[in-house]
Amino acid sequence: MFRNYLKITGRNLWRNPGYSFINIFGLAAGLACCILILLFVQHEFSYDRFHEKGERIFRVAQQRPTSGAAEYWAVTSPAMAGTLTQEFPEVTAATTVAETFNPLLSLGDQYYEEQGILADTAFLDIFTFPLVQGNPETSLASPNSIVLTESLARKIFGEEDPMGRTLIYQDQHPHIVTGIMADVPETSHLTFSYVLPAASNQNYRECVSREPWNNNGWYTYVELAGGATTGQLEGKMYAYIEKNLADRRPEDRMTFFLQSLNDIHLPSRNILTFPFEKSGNQQYVYLFLAIGFAILLLACINYTNLAVARSIRRAQEVGMRKVAGARQGQLMAQFIGESVMMTFLALVLALVLAHLLLPFFSHLVERPLRMDYLDNPLLLPGMLTLTLLVGLLSGSYPAFLLTSLRPIQALAGKQGRRKAGFRLQPVLIVGQYAVSIALVVGSLVIYRQMQLVQNRDLGYNREHVLTVEVRDPGLSRHYASIREELLQDSRIITIAYSKNLPTSVLTTQNMFDYEGSNGKLLSTRTTSIDYDFLDIYGISVIAGRGFSRRFGTDTLGAPVALINETTAKALGWTPEEAVGKEFGYSDGRGRRTVLGVVSDFHYNSIHRAIDPLVLTLDREPAGYISARVSAQNLPGTVELFEQKVRQFTHYPFEYQFLDDSFDQLYKRDIRLGEMFGFFTLLAILIASLGLFGLAAYTSELRMKEIGVRKVLGANVSSIIRLLSKDYLKLVVFGFVIATPIAWYAMNKWLENFTYRVAIEWWIFALAGLLSVLVALLTVSFQSVKAALMNPVKSL
């Protein structure tokens, strides 16, 4: 029986090549798109699942009070881990982790810039990062030890045994290799190539002896005891803070909570973290998943529509089989079997398309996706199950429709219950175009929002600014010499240093004791700059003055500061009133006098509103060197910069223009726009492909009608209108359904931006017009072909 069904399926495919191509290609496109998206979704949800104790590992985060809404930070004090293990029996173990800054290792005259982490001795016990050499209990016990990953060990030492060898960290600190770790999996939110003992860090040693609630800058992870719950521990931590910090103002007390290890990569709330951590976006993952299944559904609808249209041709076949004794169950099995076979043929083509598109798709989502059938045991069974479900979904209704025909009606050529199938077709077409139009609207809104981001006045000039990160302390010490030499070249206009670039200011300090505060605190962003920073970026001073070398009081580390307009407003001052006022830092850094007020500028992405900002003069260059350069001969300018910088550092020379740093802020949104555009084109293609096939069959069914009309005097244009108007009505209905759905969805997405475009009426009009034109072109081809046919042949 199966062989017979297979032969019938093959004959039908061979006799109807156009129908077969449309069905197989449509299903293949939908399957390929769904496979790629499912690979991405699987990758995102697989982060940190390899840790044996993963279900009991949590990261301590904190909610900090601000002048507006609460902020969530993933960092705590280095002393937090010790306090938790000593004071709370719910905590079995705790570890402290931080990023290594200025990560340069050297062996002899060879230098290696690799990302590492600082961690205490409990790190290898809590997390599953197995050592292939060394003892995990003692590898991080000594402050001068270091644990390398296998890849880094091979890169530095080749085939030699690295154990016991000495590496120099930051050109001055020797560390002995005490362990070799298996490479960190790609699905780890922590990314590093080596581990240094936390005790080797001076900041760590100083902070662990202080109270565990300040000096935030380290990650704290805890392993909970069996039976302990996060609610229990969070409640005890709150009570502990209330008891031990009773002398603090309520608005100055932080609230700690536990974040599950499985919640870190796709956080359920916006938690600020260090840049070296891999982070995803849960909303985008679910959005892509919905789009993938929507496109696959479009492909299934295509198959159903075409199968229903072909039911007229196969009605007599069904009638003959029933007269010959075939039961309805046997006929349904045949037609569903044909659908499943066709879907598996589509799967073969889908795999070819998926392999071809995988590099492009991986670039879009910035993930190393692979179709590895051996390492990913769920891949092949998942694809086969998905294909089977698609085949059943696509073929069930046409099979039921055909097999429910009565033999007499089928052999007599009467439609009978087939009319129900044709009543379903308009609904399916409306659904197809509703999805397509919604995707078109989404693409237009995302494009306009990205144009707003790119063209909005940020309050500073980001054109032709070359930036170099200062990672080597030696480079800081020679900054004055570098600056003097570079300014002798006419291509270098101005040079300045700053702790942060204008695109990313994250450091938080709390101000207090300002005039008129009435006991309230103001949380601000604080960063340090030098005298020329405002000139380089074109930031204007609207009251008072900026830092200047002409004033002897403006010395490095002087107790003076600049504030932005938002800070002045938050303190209840006009810009002019703010000049000369004093404020103090809550961490004991002393009091400062306001020299001037600078105009507001966006020092983070425009997802966020402009917060209060304080600018100070730093004691020494640290962070970034910025240079405004001439637009002419930029490669020569970069070469000159590299030549001067390399004289004072062994670090690899890495530079970036501020435009590139700015683009990094919106990379995720730009990628979303690109992917949305890609999926939109694919959805329109699949919908149009199905409409094309359906129009072809409809024209064929009405061939005699068209011939009669032409004999009676109908012209070509009237016949085209006759065949096209019904489909255009369906597209209009799809537009009506898509409009409110797209409006709601894009409004929710725009809520992520403080500054956003309006969703105007013409966006929907343009999306509807585009869909009508595509549908008209699709249907018109078949309509014109039918209208131009000789009526003698039709009749």
C-alpha positions in Angstrom: 0.0 0.0 0.0 2.8 2.4 0.9 4.5 1.7 -2.4 1.3 2.5 -4.2 0.8 5.8 -2.4 4.4 6.7 -3.2 3.8 6.0 -6.9 0.7 8.1 -7.0 2.5 11.0 -5.2 5.3 10.8 -7.7 3.0 10.8 -10.7 1.0 13.8 -9.3 4.3 15.7 -8.8 5.5 14.9 -12.3 2.2 15.8 -14.0 1.9 19.1 -12.2 5.4 20.6 -12.0 4.3 24.2 -11.4 2.0 23.2 -8.5 4.7 20.9 -7.1 7.4 23.6 -7.3 5.2 26.2 -5.6 4.2 23.9 -2.8 7.7 22.4 -2.2 9.5 25.7 -2.4 7.0 27.5 -0.2 7.2 24.8 2.4 11.0 24.7 2.1 11.3 28.4 2.7 9.1 28.3 5.7 10.9 25.3 7.1 14.3 26.8 6.5 13.3 30.0 8.2 11.8 28.1 11.2 14.9 25.9 11.5 17.3 28.9 11.6 15.2 30.7 14.2 14.8 27.5 16.3 18.6 27.1 16.3 18.9 30.7 17.6 16.2 30.1 20.3 17.8 26.9 21.4 21.2 28.6 21.6 19.8 31.4 23.7 18.1 29.2 26.2 21.1 26.8 26.5 23.2 29.4 28.3 24.8 28.1 31.6 22.9 24.8 31.4 26.1 22.9 31.6 26.8 23.7 35.3 26.1 20.6 37.5 24.8 22.8 40.3 23.1 25.3 38.0 19.6 25.0 39.7 21.1 26.1 43.1 23.4 28.8 41.8 22.2 32.4 42.0 23.8 35.8 41.5 23.4 38.5 44.1 22.1 41.8 42.5 20.9 45.0 44.0 18.2 47.5 43.6 19.6 51.0 44.1 17.5 54.1 44.9 17.8 56.9 42.3 16.3 60.3 41.7 13.7 58.6 39.5 12.9 54.9 39.2 14.9 52.2 40.9 18.0 50.8 39.1 19.1 47.2 39.1 22.8 46.4 39.3 24.5 43.0 39.1 27.6 44.1 41.0 28.1 44.1 44.8 31.0 44.5 47.2 33.9 42.0 47.2 33.2 41.4 50.9 29.6 40.3 50.2 30.5 36.6 49.6 32.3 36.2 53.0 29.4 37.9 54.8 26.8 35.6 53.2 28.6 32.4 54.0 29.2 33.5 57.6 25.8 35.0 58.5 23.3 32.9 56.5 23.1 29.1 56.8 21.0 29.0 53.5 24.3 29.7 51.7 26.4 26.6 51.2 29.2 28.5 49.3 29.8 31.9 47.7 32.3 33.3 45.3 33.4 36.7 44.0 34.2 37.4 40.3 35.3 40.4 38.4 36.6 41.3 35.0 40.4 41.8 34.6 41.0 45.3 33.4 44.1 45.9 31.2 44.4 42.2 30.5 47.9 41.8 29.1 50.0 38.6 29.7 53.6 38.2 28.5 56.1 35.4 28.2 59.5 36.8 27.5 59.1 39.3 24.7 55.8 37.8 23.5 52.6 39.7 24.6 49.0 38.3 24.6 45.9 40.4 25.2 43.2 38.1 26.4 40.1 38.6 28.5 40.4 37.1 32.0 38.6 37.1 35.3 39.5 37.5 38.9 37.9 34.9 41.2 38.3 33.5 44.7 39.0 29.9 45.7 35.3 28.9 45.7 34.8 29.7 42.0 35.9 26.3 40.7 33.8 24.5 43.3 30.6 26.3 42.6 30.8 26.4 38.8 31.5 23.5 36.4 34.6 24.6 34.7 36.6 21.3 34.9 40.4 21.3 35.1 42.3 19.0 32.8 45.5 19.7 34.8 45.9 20.9 38.4 43.9 20.6 41.5 40.6 22.7 41.6 40.8 23.0 45.4 44.3 24.6 45.4 44.8 26.2 41.9 43.6 29.6 43.0 44.9 29.4 46.6 48.1 31.4 46.1 47.8 35.1 45.0 50.5 34.6 42.4 48.9 31.6 40.6 47.0 31.6 37.3 44.7 29.1 35.6 44.6 29.0 31.8 42.1 27.6 29.3 43.4 24.9 27.0 43.2 27.2 24.0 45.2 30.0 25.6 47.8 27.5 27.0 48.3 26.1 23.5 48.5 29.6 22.1 51.3 30.6 24.5 53.2 27.4 25.1 52.4 25.3 22.0 52.9 21.6 22.8 55.1 22.3 25.9 53.7 21.5 29.4 52.6 24.9 30.8 52.3 23.7 34.4 54.7 25.6 36.7 55.7 28.1 34.0 55.6 31.8 34.9 53.6 34.5 33.0 53.8 38.2 33.6 50.5 40.1 34.1 50.4 43.8 33.1 54.2 43.8 32.6 54.9 43.6 36.4 53.1 40.8 38.2 54.4 37.3 37.9 51.9 34.4 38.0 52.7 30.7 38.0 50.5 28.4 36.0 48.8 26.1 38.5 45.9 24.7 36.4 44.7 24.1 32.9 40.9 24.4 32.4 38.8 23.0 29.5 37.7 25.8 27.2 34.8 27.8 28.4 31.6 26.8 26.5 30.2 29.3 24.1 27.0 29.2 26.1 28.5 30.6 29.2 27.5 34.1 30.2 31.0 34.5 31.7 33.6 34.7 28.9 37.3 34.4 29.8 40.6 32.8 28.8 42.3 32.7 32.2 41.5 33.1 35.9 43.6 35.1 38.4 43.1 34.8 42.2 41.0 37.6 43.5 43.5 38.0 46.3 46.1 39.3 43.8 44.0 42.4 43.3 44.7 45.3 45.6 41.1 46.6 45.4 39.8 43.2 46.5 42.2 43.0 49.4 41.2 46.5 50.6 37.5 45.9 50.2 37.1 42.5 51.9 38.1 44.1 55.2 35.4 46.7 54.9 31.6 46.5 55.3 30.0 44.4 52.6 27.5 47.0 51.4 29.7 49.6 49.6 32.5 49.7 47.0 30.4 47.9 44.4 32.2 46.5 41.4 32.3 42.7 41.7 29.9 39.8 40.9 28.8 37.6 43.8 27.5 34.2 43.2 26.0 31.9 45.9 25.1 28.2 46.0 22.0 27.6 48.1 21.6 24.6 50.4 19.1 22.0 49.6 15.6 23.1 50.7 16.6 26.7 50.9 14.6 29.2 48.9 15.4 32.6 47.4 12.6 34.2 49.3 13.9 33.0 52.6 17.4 34.3 52.0 16.2 37.6 50.5 14.0 38.2 53.6 16.9 37.5 55.9 19.2 39.8 53.9 16.7 42.6 54.2 16.3 42.1 57.9 20.1 42.1 58.3 20.5 45.4 56.4 17.7 47.0 58.5 19.5 45.9 61.6 23.1 46.8 60.6 22.4 49.9 58.5 19.8 51.6 60.8 21.8 54.8 60.8 21.5 55.2 57.1 18.7 57.1 55.4 16.0 54.7 54.0 16.5 56.1 50.5 20.2 55.3 50.8 19.8 51.7 51.6 20.1 49.2 48.8 17.9 46.1 48.4 19.5 42.8 47.5 17.8 40.0 45.5 18.9 36.7 44.0 19.0 36.2 40.2 18.8 32.6 39.0 21.8 31.5 36.9 19.4 30.5 34.2 17.9 34.0 34.2 21.2 35.8 33.6 21.6 35.6 29.9 18.0 36.4 29.2 17.2 38.6 32.2 13.5 39.1 33.2 14.4 42.7 34.2 16.9 45.3 33.0 20.0 44.7 35.1 23.2 46.7 34.5 26.3 44.4 34.1 29.9 44.6 32.9 30.5 44.6 29.1 32.4 41.3 29.1 29.3 39.4 30.0 27.2 37.8 27.2 23.7 39.1 27.4 20.6 38.5 25.3 17.1 39.9 25.0 14.2 37.8 26.0 11.7 39.9 24.1 13.6 39.6 20.9 13.9 35.8 21.3 10.2 35.4 21.7 9.6 37.8 18.9 11.8 35.9 16.5 10.1 32.6 17.6 6.7 34.1 16.8 7.9 35.3 13.4 9.4 31.9 12.6 6.2 30.1 13.3 4.1 32.7 11.5 6.2 32.3 8.3 5.9 28.5 8.6 2.1 28.9 9.1 2.0 31.0 5.9 3.7 28.1 4.0 1.2 25.6 5.4 -1.7 27.9 4.4 -0.2 28.0 0.8 -0.3 24.2 0.7 -3.8 24.0 2.0 -5.1 26.6 -0.4 -3.6 24.9 -3.4 -4.7 21.5 -2.3 -8.2 22.7 -1.9 -8.1 24.3 -5.3 -6.9 21.1 -6.9 -9.7 19.1 -5.2 -11.9 19.8 -8.2 -9.5 17.9 -10.5 -9.1 15.0 -8.1 -12.9 14.7 -7.2 -13.5 12.1 -9.9 -10.4 10.1 -8.7 -11.9 9.9 -5.2 -15.3 8.9 -6.6 -13.7 6.1 -8.6 -11.8 4.8 -5.6 -14.9 4.8 -3.4 -16.9 2.9 -6.0 -14.0 0.4 -6.2 -14.4 -0.1 -2.4 -11.9 2.3 -0.8 -12.9 3.4 2.7 -12.7 7.0 3.8 -9.9 6.2 6.3 -7.8 4.7 3.5 -8.3 7.7 1.3 -7.4 10.1 4.1 -4.2 8.1 4.8 -3.3 8.4 1.1 -3.8 12.2 0.9 -2.2 12.9 4.2 0.6 10.6 3.2 1.1 12.6 0.0 1.2 15.8 2.1 3.8 14.3 4.5 5.9 13.0 1.6 5.9 16.4 -0.1 6.8 18.1 3.2 9.8 15.7 3.6 10.9 16.6 0.0 10.6 20.2 1.1 12.8 19.4 4.2 15.6 18.3 1.9 15.5 21.6 0.1 15.0 23.5 3.4 18.2 22.0 4.8 20.1 23.1 1.7 18.7 26.6 2.1 19.4 26.6 5.9 23.1 25.6 5.4 23.5 28.3 2.7 21.8 31.0 4.9 23.4 30.0 8.2 26.5 32.2 7.9 24.4 35.2 7.0 21.9 34.5 9.8 24.7 33.9 12.4 26.1 37.3 11.5 22.7 39.0 12.0 22.1 37.5 15.4 25.9 37.6 16.4 25.9 34.0 17.6 28.1 31.1 16.4 25.2 28.9 15.3 26.0 25.5 13.8 23.9 22.7 12.3 25.9 19.9 14.0 23.8 16.8 14.0 26.1 14.9 16.3 26.8 17.5 19.0 23.2 18.6 19.0 21.1 15.5 19.7 17.8 17.4 19.5 18.4 18.9 16.0 17.5 16.0 13.7 14.6 14.6 15.8 13.3 18.1 16.2 13.4 18.8 12.4 11.8 15.5 11.6 9.0 16.1 14.2 8.5 19.6 12.9 8.3 18.3 9.3 5.8 15.6 10.3 3.6 18.2 12.1 3.7 20.5 9.1 2.7 17.7 6.7 -0.2 16.7 9.0 -1.3 20.3 9.5 -1.1 21.1 5.8 -2.7 18.0 4.4 -5.4 17.2 7.0 -8.1 19.6 5.8 -7.7 19.0 2.1 -7.7 15.2 2.8 -10.9 15.5 4.9 -12.5 17.7 2.2 -11.8 15.3 -0.6 -12.6 12.1 1.1 -16.0 13.4 2.4 -17.3 13.7 -1.1 -20.1 11.3 -2.1 -19.2 9.0 -5.0 -22.2 10.0 -7.1 -21.5 13.7 -6.7 -17.8 13.3 -7.4 -18.4 11.3 -10.6 -21.1 13.7 -11.7 -18.8 16.7 -11.3 -20.8 18.3 -8.6 -19.0 20.2 -5.8 -21.1 19.1 -2.9 -19.3 19.8 0.3 -16.3 21.2 -1.6 -17.9 24.7 -1.3 -16.8 24.6 2.4 -13.2 24.4 1.2 -13.6 27.5 -1.0 -15.2 29.3 1.9 -12.1 28.6 4.0 -9.7 29.8 1.3 -10.6 33.5 1.7 -10.0 33.2 5.4 -6.6 31.7 4.9 -5.6 34.4 2.3 -6.7 37.2 4.6 -4.6 35.6 7.4 -1.6 35.4 5.1 -1.7 39.1 4.1 -2.5 40.2 7.6 0.8 38.7 8.8 2.7 40.1 5.8 1.2 43.7 6.3 2.0 43.6 10.0 5.6 42.7 9.2 5.8 45.5 6.7 4.6 48.0 9.2 7.1 46.7 11.8 9.9 47.1 9.3 9.0 50.7 8.5 8.6 51.7 12.1 12.0 50.1 13.1 13.7 51.8 10.1 12.3 55.2 11.1 13.3 54.7 14.7 16.9 53.9 13.7 16.9 57.0 11.4 15.9 59.0 14.5 18.7 57.5 16.5 21.3 58.1 13.8 20.2 61.7 13.2 19.1 63.0 16.6 21.0 65.9 18.1 22.9 64.1 20.9 24.3 67.3 22.4 27.9 66.6 21.3 29.8 66.2 18.0 30.8 62.6 17.2 32.3 63.3 13.8 36.0 62.6 13.2 36.9 61.8 16.8 39.5 59.1 17.1 39.5 57.2 20.5 42.1 54.9 22.0 41.4 53.0 25.2 44.1 53.5 27.9 44.7 49.9 29.2 48.4 50.3 30.1 49.2 52.3 33.2 52.5 53.2 31.5 50.6 54.9 28.8 48.8 57.1 31.3 52.1 58.2 32.8 53.4 59.4 29.4 50.1 61.0 28.3 51.5 64.5 28.4 54.4 63.6 26.1 52.1 61.8 23.6 49.7 64.8 23.6 52.5 67.3 23.0 54.0 65.3 20.1 50.7 64.6 18.4 49.5 68.2 18.5 52.6 69.2 16.5 50.9 67.5 13.5 48.3 69.7 11.7 46.0 66.8 11.3 45.5 66.5 15.1 43.2 69.4 16.2 42.6 68.7 19.9 43.4 65.9 22.3 41.8 65.0 25.7 41.3 62.1 28.0 38.3 61.0 30.0 37.4 58.0 32.1 34.4 57.3 29.8 33.4 58.2 26.3 30.3 60.2 25.8 28.6 57.1 24.5 28.9 55.2 27.8 29.0 56.8 31.3 27.9 54.2 33.9 29.7 55.1 37.2 27.3 56.0 39.9 27.9 58.2 43.0 25.5 59.7 45.5 25.5 63.4 46.2 24.4 64.9 49.6 24.5 68.0 51.7 23.7 70.4 48.8 21.9 73.6 49.5 18.1 73.1 49.8 18.3 69.3 49.8 16.0 69.0 52.9 17.7 65.7 53.7 17.2 64.2 50.3 19.8 62.4 48.2 20.4 62.7 44.5 21.9 59.8 42.5 24.1 60.9 39.7 26.4 59.6 37.0 30.0 60.7 37.6 32.9 60.6 35.3 36.2 62.4 35.0 37.5 64.5 32.1 40.4 66.9 31.4 40.6 70.5 30.2 40.0 69.9 26.5 37.1 67.3 26.7 34.3 69.8 26.2 36.1 71.4 23.2 36.7 68.1 21.4 33.0 67.1 21.7 31.5 70.5 21.2 29.7 70.5 24.6 28.7 74.0 25.5 28.9 75.6 28.9 25.6 77.5 29.6 26.5 79.0 32.9 29.8 79.6 34.7 32.9 78.2 33.0 34.6 74.9 32.1 37.9 73.5 33.3 40.8 75.5 32.2 44.6 75.4 32.4 44.6 79.2 32.8 43.2 79.0 36.3 45.6 77.8 39.0 42.6 76.4 41.0 41.7 73.9 38.3 44.4 71.4 39.1 44.1 67.7 38.7 42.1 66.3 41.5 40.9 69.7 42.6 37.6 69.9 44.6 35.7 71.4 41.6 33.1 70.0 39.3 30.8 70.6 36.4 27.2 69.5 36.3 24.7 69.1 33.5 21.4 70.9 33.2 19.4 67.9 34.4 21.5 67.9 37.7 20.7 71.6 38.2 17.0 71.1 37.7 17.0 68.1 40.0 18.6 70.2 42.7 16.1 73.0 42.2 18.6 75.4 40.8 18.8 77.5 37.7 22.1 77.1 35.8 23.2 80.5 37.0 22.2 79.7 40.6 24.2 76.4 40.5 27.5 78.1 39.9 29.5 78.4 43.1 27.2 76.0 45.1 28.8 73.0 47.0 27.8 69.4 47.3 29.4 66.4 49.0 29.8 62.7 48.0 28.3 60.1 50.2 31.4 57.9 50.0 33.5 60.4 51.8 35.4 61.8 48.8 34.9 65.3 50.1 33.0 68.4 49.0 33.2 70.0 45.6 32.3 73.4 44.2 30.3 73.8 41.0 32.3 75.7 38.4 29.8 75.6 35.6 26.8 74.0 34.1 27.1 72.2 30.7 24.3 71.6 28.3 22.6 68.2 28.4 24.0 65.5 26.1 23.1 61.9 25.6 25.9 60.0 27.3 24.1 56.6 26.9 21.8 55.3 24.3 18.5 57.2 23.8 16.7 54.1 25.2 17.4 56.1 28.5 16.5 59.6 29.5 19.4 61.9 30.3 20.2 61.5 34.0 22.0 63.9 36.3 25.8 64.0 35.5 28.8 65.3 37.4 32.2 65.9 35.6 35.4 66.1 37.6 39.1 66.6 36.8 40.9 63.3 37.2 44.3 62.9 38.9 45.8 61.0 36.0 44.7 59.9 32.5 42.7 56.7 32.7 40.0 55.4 30.4 40.2 56.9 26.9 42.3 59.3 24.9 40.2 61.2 22.4 41.5 63.3 19.5 39.5 65.4 17.1 41.3 64.9 13.7 41.1 66.4 10.2 38.9 64.5 7.8 41.7 64.3 5.3 44.1 61.3 5.2 42.5 59.5 8.1 44.6 56.3 7.5 47.8 58.5 7.8 46.4 60.0 11.0 45.7 56.6 12.5 49.2 55.4 11.5 50.7 58.5 13.2 48.7 57.8 16.4 49.8 54.2 16.5 53.4 55.2 16.0 53.4 57.6 19.0 51.4 55.3 21.3 53.5 52.2 20.6 56.5 54.0 22.0 55.1 53.7 25.5 53.2 50.4 25.6 53.4 46.7 24.7 49.6 46.5 24.4 48.3 46.0 20.8 47.2 49.3 19.3 43.4 49.3 19.0 41.5 52.4 18.0 37.9 53.3 17.2 36.2 56.3 15.8 33.4 57.5 18.0 30.9 56.9 15.3 31.7 53.2 15.6 31.2 53.3 19.4 27.9 55.1 18.9 26.8 52.4 16.5 27.6 49.7 19.1 24.9 51.2 21.3 22.2 50.4 18.8 23.7 47.3 17.2 21.0 45.1 18.6 18.2 47.4 17.3 19.9 47.7 13.9 20.2 43.9 13.7 16.5 43.6 14.7 15.7 45.9 11.8 17.7 43.9 9.3 16.2 40.6 10.5 12.7 42.1 10.4 13.3 43.3 6.9 14.5 39.8 5.8 11.6 38.0 7.4 9.2 40.5 5.9 10.5 39.9 2.4 10.3 36.2 3.0 6.7 36.4 4.3 5.6 38.5 1.3 7.4 36.0 -1.1 5.6 33.0 0.4 2.2 34.7 0.5 2.6 35.9 -3.1 3.8 32.4 -4.2 0.6 30.9 -2.8 -1.6 33.5 -4.3 0.1 33.0 -7.7 -0.6 29.3 -7.6 -4.2 29.8 -6.4 -4.8 32.4 -9.1 -3.5 30.0 -11.7 -5.9 27.3 -10.7 -8.9 29.7 -10.4 -8.2 31.0 -13.9 -8.1 27.5 -15.2 -11.4 26.6 -13.5 -13.0 29.7 -15.1 -11.5 29.2 -18.5 -14.8 28.4 -20.2 -16.5 31.3 -18.5 -13.8 33.6 -19.8 -14.2 32.2 -23.3 -17.9 32.8 -23.2 -17.4 36.4 -22.0 -14.9 37.1 -24.8 -17.3 35.7 -27.4 -20.0 38.0 -26.0 -17.7 41.1 -26.4 -15.8 41.4 -23.1 -12.4 43.1 -23.4 -9.1 42.1 -21.7 -9.3 44.8 -19.0 -12.8 43.8 -17.9 -11.7 40.2 -17.6 -8.6 41.2 -15.6 -10.8 43.2 -13.2 -13.2 40.3 -12.9 -10.4 37.9 -11.9 -8.5 40.3 -9.7 -11.1 42.1 -7.6 -12.0 39.2 -5.3 -8.4 38.7 -4.3 -7.8 42.5 -3.8 -10.8 42.5 -1.4 -9.1 39.8 0.6 -5.9 41.9 0.9 -7.9 44.9 2.1 -9.6 42.7 4.8 -6.1 41.5 5.8 -5.0 45.1 6.1 -7.9 45.9 8.4 -7.0 43.0 10.7 -3.2 43.8 10.6 -3.5 47.5 11.4 -4.5 47.3 15.1 -2.2 44.3 15.8 0.9 46.1 14.2 0.1 49.3 16.0 -0.1 47.6 19.4 3.1 45.6 18.8 5.2 48.4 17.6 4.0 50.7 20.4 5.2 48.1 22.9 8.6 48.0 21.1 8.9 51.7 21.1 8.4 51.8 24.9 12.0 50.7 25.1 13.1 54.2 23.8 12.8 57.4 25.7 12.8 59.3 22.5 10.8 57.7 19.7 9.0 58.3 16.5 5.3 58.6 16.1 3.5 55.8 14.4 1.8 57.8 11.7 -1.1 56.9 9.5 0.9 57.0 6.3 3.0 54.0 7.5 -0.1 51.8 7.5 -1.2 53.3 4.2 2.1 52.6 2.6 2.2 49.0 3.9 -1.4 48.4 2.6 -0.6 49.9 -0.8 2.6 47.9 -1.1 0.6 44.7 -0.3 -2.1 45.6 -2.8 0.5 46.2 -5.5 2.3 42.9 -4.8 -1.0 41.0 -4.8 -2.2 42.8 -8.0 1.0 42.0 -9.8 0.8 38.4 -8.7 -2.8 37.9 -9.7 -2.6 40.0 -12.9 0.0 37.7 -14.5 -2.4 34.8 -14.4 -5.4 37.1 -15.2 -3.7 38.6 -18.3 -2.7 35.1 -19.5 -6.3 33.9 -19.2 -7.8 37.0 -20.8 -5.5 36.8 -23.8 -6.2 33.1 -24.5 -8.0 32.3 -27.7 -11.7 31.6 -26.8 -11.8 28.8 -29.3 -9.4 26.8 -27.2 -11.2 27.7 -24.0 -14.5 26.4 -25.4 
